[in-house]
């Protein structure tokens, strides 16, 4: 019995690394956003995509992809889904026909606002429960972690 307890405690300590906590937190938040988006026939991927399209000028898929951590070619399914649902339209660039600008339709703009509100509400709820100081400290800390990871990545690539 003691051995089992030690193994469970050791396993718990093993998983409590910064990267595992970040991943776990994002998975839980992602599931929450997906559940909320599903009530409106969407998904977190669609919500993030809509949030990254300029509401007035539109955006190029090649500009949106890195913001979502994806390759441009990986966006084709999301783009097709949104196009079929009449949330976006594609427009070829006049100067460079290889580039396609994604423009929001009225329905797309409404769903983008819905996604914004969902994100804002969750962030407001977090700030209300934790307080502005904790949020500011967290954002400062996470930005430092990101910077350290980027610096390490550059060293590895050299």
N, C-alpha and C positions, 0 to 999 in steps of 0.2 A: 504494500500500500504506500509506504514512504517513497519507494522508488518511483511509482507512478506520479505522486505529487511532485517530486523533484523534476521529473521529465516534463510535466505540464508547466511548472514554473520556469524551467530553463527554456522551453519552447516559446513561452510568452516573452521572455527577455530577448530571445533571439530575434523575434519579429518586430521589436520596438526600435527600429532604426528610422532615421529621418525619411529616407526614401520609401520605406514600407508604409509609414504613417501618411505621407503625401499621397501615395498610390491608393491606400485604403480610403482616405478622405475623399479623393476625387471619384472613386468608384461609387461610394455612397451618395455623394452629391449628384453624380451623373444619373444614377438610378432614380433619384428624387425628381430631377429635371425631366427625365424620360417619362416618368409616370405622369407628371403634370402636363407635359407636351402631348402625351397620348390622349388626354381628355379633349384636345383640340385637333386630333388627327395628325399630330406632328411627332417629331423626335428631337433629341438634343442636337443631333447633327444638322438637321434642318434649321433649328433655332439659331445655332452658331453661324451657320452659313448666312442666314438672313441678316443677322446682326452685323456681319462684316461687309454688307453691300451698302455703298453710299446711296442714301435715299433719294438724292437729287440727280447726281451725275451717273450713277451706276458704277460698277467696278468690273475689272477684268478678272476672270477666273484665276489667271496666273498670279494675281496680287492677293486673292483671297486664300488660295491654297496654303502658303506658308503661315498665315495667321492661324490656320486650323491645324497646322502640323501635318499637312498632307501634300502629296504631289498633285499637280494640276489634273493629271489623267484620272486620279482617284475621285475627283469631284463629279465625274460624268453621271453617276447614278443619282446623286443629289440634285444636280442640275436638271436631269430628265424628269425626276419626280416633281420638282417645283414647277417646271415648264408644263408638264401634264396637268398639274393642279392650278395652272394659270396664276401663279404667284410671281413668276419672272418671265421675261422675254429675252431672247438672245439677239444681239445686233452686231453684225460684223463691223470691224473698225474700217473706216473709209481709207485711211492711209496704209494700213497693214491688214490685209484680208485674213491673215492667219490668226489675228487676235479677235476675240469675241468679247464684247461688253455685255455684262449681265445687268439688266434693268428691272427694278421692282415694279410690279403692277400695283393697282390700288389694293388688291387682296394681299399681295406680298407686303406692302407697307403696313397694313393693319396687323398682319401676323408678326411683323418685325416689332411693332409697338407692344404687342402682347408678350413676345419673348423678352423685350426690355423690361416690361413691368414685372414679369416673373423673377428675373434676375435682381432687379432693384428691390422687390419685396423681400426676397431671401436675404439680401445684403443688409437691408434695414432691420430685419428680424435678428440677424447675427449681432449687429451693432447695438441694438436695444438690449439684448441679453448679456453681451460681453462688455459693452462700453467702448467708447471711441479710443481710449488710451490703449486697450488691449489690441484693438484692430490696427491702430497705427503701428504698434510694436510688432505685430504679426507681419504686416506688409513690409516693414523695414527689414525684418528678419528674412522673410521669403525672398525679397529682392537681393539680399546679400547671398543667400544660398544659390539663387539663380546665377548671380555674378561669379561665384566660386566654381559652379559647375561649368559655366561657359569658359572660364579661364583654364580649367582642367582639360576641357575638351580641346581647346586650342593647343595645349601642350602635347596632348596625345596625338594630334594630327600632324605635328611637326616632324 
